[in-house]
């Protein structure tokens, strides 16, 4: 792959040069996320999980208080905020250098998270936004992960009719990006995420993973979030999320090799170590 100038990601006051791929660790402050091993609903356990991920090499922590798996129950915004805000505040104090992200669809939670120290808004509804979320992005200067999805967790499995999933997802992300910039956002705030598993069939998600290089060639930083998702289980025959660790590392390595700037994962130490080997070998080769 030809070398290219590093992209820059603006996250509030920070400008992050994305030369070396970043690992984003998932901190699910929920009782019902699809992978039971990621659930840390208790405050102390959630903070400890985040600190351990940073010590293992995560550069970003993504804290979420509402499961967005297909069919997940809706969580009141007040409850979601009560779950994530204390954890974000504590992680900001314990890990001042790490980038903190809040995984939310709700403007109220996003604003509270920024006030508590979050740098990034990870919005699974980015292509069908509450405009209040976009205003929050503009007003705070937060980094914004614009993810492609359709509908809600309750309806998205029935919204998988694409002419061509790669083209349609790219067009939707481009359209949302232009609208957000026209509204007043700095284009450097925006990261693209194709939304593997969100309003996608298993085949759609695999096609999007395979098209990573096409997306990564665009000027926007690019995130791949394949970790332990159902399409990997469909491919490998591993029906339980708990069995998909090795498949997830394979997906992460493929994404980075194809040019992704960051990967969102449950298994931080294993992914970081796999990437160390890959990147060291690539450096020795002179790529």
N, C-alpha and C positions, 0 to 999 in steps of 0.2 A: 504494500500500500504506500502511495506517495506521501511524503511528509507535507503537512499543511501548518499554517500559522495557528498557534493556539487560540481557541475562542476565549472570550471573556464573559464572565457571569457577574452581574451586579446584584449583590444581596445587601440591601440597605447601604451602609457606609463601606462595605467591602467590595473590592474588585478581585474576583478569583480568576486567575489564568489557568485554563483547563488544558494543560499540557500532559500531565500524568493522570490516568483515570482515577476517579474518586469512587469509594465504596460508601454507600448510604445504608446504615443499619436501621432496621425496623423495630420500633418500640411500640407494641400494641397494648395500650392501657384499656383493654376490653376483655369481656368474658366470653366472646363469641366469634373472634376472628377465625378464618377458615383453617388455619394451622394452629392446632392447640398448643404446640410447643412455643409459639410466639406470644401467648397471652400472659401478660403480667398486670392484672388489674389492681394489685396492691401498690401503693405509692412507693414504699421502700424497695420492693422488688423491681419496679419499673426503673427507678433511678439507678439501682445497682446494675441492671441490665444495660442501660445506656452507658454508664461509666465503663463497664467491662468491654463494650463494643469499641469505645474510643481507645482504650488501652490496647485493643487488638488491631487497631489500624483504621477504624471507620473515621472518615473526615466529615460525614454528615450523619445526624440522627433524625429520623422521621418519626414523630410522636403522633399517634392517632388514638382517638377515643370513640370512634364509631366504625364498626365493621361495614365494609362496602362489598362484601362477597355477594354473589347472586342470592336473592331472597332474604337478605339480612333484615332484621327488624330496624325500624327507624328509632333513633335515639334523640330525645329532646335536647335542644341546644344547651340548656342549662346543665344537664347531666354530662354531656360531652365536655363542656368547659370545665366542670368540676373534676373530671378525670384527667384532663391533659394540662391544664394551666399550672397546678402545683409541680407537676413533673418537669415541665419546661423551665419553670423558675429555678428549680433545684439543679437541673442540668446546666443551666446558664452559669450558676454559681460554681458548680463542681468542675465544669469543662469549658472555661471561658474562650478557648480557641476554636472549639468545634462549631460547625455550622448547624444550627437547629432549624428543623422544618416541622410545621404542623400539617398533618394530613386531615383536611376538613373540606366540606362542601359549604360551610356556613360562615357568612360574613361576621356575625357576632363573635364566633369562636376565633376566627382569624384575627380580628382586631385585638381581642384579649391576649391571644398568643404572642402577637407582635409586642404588645405592651409588656409581656412577661419575659421577653428576650429572644423570641424566635426571629430568624433571619429570612425564612423561606415559607411560602404558602404552596402546599402541594394539593392541587384542586382537581379531583377526579371528575368534576362537572365542568371543566374549563371550556369545552366547546359548546356547552349549553348553559352559560353562566347566569348567576344572579349578578346583575351589573354592580351591585354593592361590593362584591368581591373584587371586581376590576377596579373600582374606585379605591378600595383598600390598597391594592397593589400600587396604584399611581401615587396615592398620598403618602405611603410609608416607604416606598422605594424597595420593598421586599423582593427577593428573588421569587419567581413564579414558575412553578411546574405546571405547564398547560398539558393536560392529559386528554386524549381522545376517548370519549365514551358516548353512548346514546342512552337516553332515558334515565332510570333510577335503578338501584340494586334490585328493586322488586320487578322491574319490567325489561331490563336490558337483554336478558337471554332471548327474548322474542324480537329483537331489533338488529338482526344480523344480515339483512338483505343489502349486499354491496354489489355494485357493477364490477369493480376491481378493488379489493380491500386496501391494497397498498396506495393506489392512486386516490381513492376516496378519503382515506385517513389523512394523507398528506395535504389534500385540498382543504379538508376541514380545519386542520391545524394552521395552515397558511391563512385561511380566511379569518380565523379567530385572532391570529397574531396581528394581522393588518388592522382589524377592528380595535384591538386593544391599544396598539400604537397610535392609531388615529384618535383615540380617546385621551391619550396623553402619557402612556407608559413609555419608558425607555426600552427599546428593543433588546438591550443587553440584560434586562431582567428575566427574559423569557427562555425557558427550557422546554423542549418538546419531549413528550412521552406518548408512544402510540397506543397505550392502554391495552396491553396484552390481557386477554380474558374478559375485558369489559365490552359487552355487546359484540363479542367475537366468537365464532366457532373455534374448535380446536385447530382446524385447518387454517383459519384466518390468522390465529395467533402465531402459528408456525411460519406462515408466509411473511408476516410482519417481522418476526425475528430474523428470518432469512434475508429480508430487505434492509437490514440495519445499515449497511454501507450506503444505500441510496439516501436514507434519511440523514446519516451523519455527514454527508457531503454538503448539506445545506448550512447556512450560516449560523443556525441556532444550536446551542449546546443540546446534546441528545442523551436522554436517560432511557435505559431498558430495565424493566421491572418484571422479570420472569419467575422469580424465586418461588418454588414449590407450587406453582399454579397447575390447574387441572390439565391443561394441554400437554404439559410435560408427562403427567401420569398417563394420559392417553397414548403418548408416544412410547413410553417405556413399559406400560402395563402395571405401573405402581399406583394402585387405587387410592392409597392413603397419602395425605400430604406429608406425613412423618417419614415416608419412604423416599422422598424426592430430593434429598440433599445433594447427591452426586449429580443428578440431572440438572439441578439448579446451578451448580458450579460450572457444568459444561455449557449451559446457556450463557452464563456471565462471561466465560472466556471467549465464546464465539462473539458476543456483542462487543467486547473490548477489541478483539482482533479485527472486527469489521469497522471500528472507528467510533463506537459509543464513548461518550465522555464520562459517564457514570453508570453504576448499576445499583439497584435497590435490592437488598438481600436480607434474609433472616440469619444466615450463617456467616457472620462476619469473619471470625478467625480462619475458617476453611477457605473462604473466598479470597481473603487478603493473601494467604499463603500461596494459593494457586496462582494468583496474579503476580506475586513476587517471582515465582519460577518463570512464568510466561514472559514477563517484562525483562527479566535478567537475560533470558535466552535471546530475546529479540534485540537487546542492546549489544550482546556479544556478536550477534550476526550483523549488527550495524544497520538495522532497519529503523 
